[in-house]
């Protein structure tokens, strides 16, 4: 199964305001994020990562 790679955090941005996303409450290994929450530091919206897949659909 393909998981979200940690190095993708450098290119992801909030789909609502294009702000920087910060990883919160993650279950991961050294290179991949399995579950967690991406939080926008600009607008405060949050996006879930479940089974290695980030859900970045706007609310």
VENKABEL-V299770 format. One record per backbone hydrogen bond with DSSP energy under -0.5 kcal/mol. NH is the residue of the N-H (numbers start at 1). CO is the residue of the C=O. E is the energy in kcal/mol with one decimal. If there is no record, write none. Layout:
# VENKABEL-V299770
nh->NH co->CO e->E
nh->NH co->CO e->E
This chain:
# VENKABEL-V299770
nh->4 co->33 e->-1.1
nh->5 co->3 e->-0.5
nh->6 co->31 e->-3.5
nh->8 co->5 e->-1.6
nh->9 co->6 e->-1.6
nh->10 co->7 e->-1.1
nh->11 co->8 e->-1.7
nh->12 co->8 e->-1.6
nh->14 co->19 e->-2.6
nh->18 co->14 e->-2.1
nh->21 co->12 e->-0.6
nh->22 co->39 e->-2.9
nh->24 co->37 e->-3.4
nh->27 co->35 e->-3.3
nh->28 co->26 e->-0.5
nh->29 co->32 e->-2.4
nh->33 co->4 e->-3.4
nh->34 co->27 e->-2.9
nh->34 co->32 e->-0.6
nh->35 co->27 e->-1.5
nh->36 co->49 e->-2.1
nh->37 co->24 e->-2.5
nh->38 co->47 e->-3.6
nh->39 co->22 e->-3.1
nh->39 co->37 e->-0.5
nh->40 co->45 e->-2.8
nh->41 co->20 e->-2.6
nh->44 co->40 e->-1.2
nh->47 co->38 e->-2.5
nh->49 co->36 e->-2.9
nh->50 co->48 e->-0.5
nh->50 co->53 e->-2.1
nh->52 co->34 e->-3.6
nh->53 co->50 e->-1.8
nh->54 co->52 e->-0.5
nh->55 co->48 e->-3.0
nh->56 co->54 e->-1.0
